[in-house]
Amino acid sequence: MSNNMTQDNGIANGPMETLTVLTTGVGFLGAIVGSAALVWNQIVAWLLAQRLLVSADADPLWELPAAGGAGLDLMRLAIVAGVALIVITAVFTSAARVVTRRRRAGDLA
């Protein structure tokens, strides 16, 4: 048995390197979160310009977070709900087909 206290975990070879990796990761996470706010504001502005969102003056039924009161009215909310329902149905139908195909092939019990 070796008296060497360092372990090779594939990323860092010692406690100081582990601390460096963690500190760098926290720094990158802060940069990503800060950039996400800027990108979110640009996305909201684009959606408002395209009239996919209604402004706060129109009194939306569902307000988006950090959008300055902009959100969806009843018509747009119904469209989003319908699209979400179609996507969810397609995902579950596809998954059911895969399970059925694998059962027929004998891969699943």
N, C-alpha and C positions, 0 to 999 in steps of 0.2 A: 504494500500500500504506500502511496506517495504522500509526502508531506506538503505537496504543492497545494495552496489554498485556492488557486484560480481554477475555474472551470470554463471549458469552451462550450458556449451555448449556441454558436453559429453566428451570432451578431456581435457580441462583445466578449473579450477574453479575460475580463477582470472587473472588479467593482467600479473602478474609475471609468472604464469604457462603458459599462452599463449605465452609470450616471450620465455620461455624455450623450448616450443614445436617448435616454429618457428626456433629458433637457432639450435636446434638439427636436424630439417628437412633440413636446409641449409647445415649443416655439413655432413649429410648422402648423400645429393645430390652431394656434392663435391667429396666424396669418390666413389660414383657410376660413376661419369663422369671420374674420374681419372682411375678407373679400366677398364672402357669401352675402353679407349685408348690402354691399355695393351692387353686386349682381342682381339681388332680389329687387332693389329699387329700380334698376334698369328694366327688368322683366315686367314689373308692375306698370311702369311708364309706357312700355311698348304695348302691353295688353290694353291699357286705357286708350292709347292712340288708335288701336285697331278696333275699338269698341267691343272688345270681348269682356271687359269689366265695366261696371258703371261707377261713376265717381261718387264721392261721399255726399254730394249735393242731391243725388238721385235717391238717397236713402235706401241703400242695398239691403236685401233680406239677410244675406250672409256676408259679413265683412272678413276680408283676408287679414291675417295678422301682419302688422308692420307695413300696411299699405296706405296709411293715411285715411282710413275710412272707406277706401274703395272696396268693391266686392261684387257679388252676384245678385241680380234681382231674381224674381220668381221664374221668368222664362229661361234665363241663362242657367239657373240652378237646376231646372228640370232637364235641360239639355246635358249638363254635366252628369247628373244622376243617370240619365239614359245611357250615355256613353260608358259610364262606370259599370252599369249593369251588363251591357253588352260585353265589355272586356272581361268581367268576372265570369260570365257565362261561357265565353270562349275558353278561358283558362281551365275551368272545371270540366268542360266537355273534352278538351284536349287531354287532360289528365285521365279522365275516365276511359278514353280510347286507348291510351297507352297501357293502362292497367288491364283492360280487356284483351289487348293484343298480347301482352306478356303472359296472362293466364292461359290463353289458347296455345301459346308456344311452350308452356310448361315451366316458365321461369318463376312464376309465383305460385304459392300453394293455394 
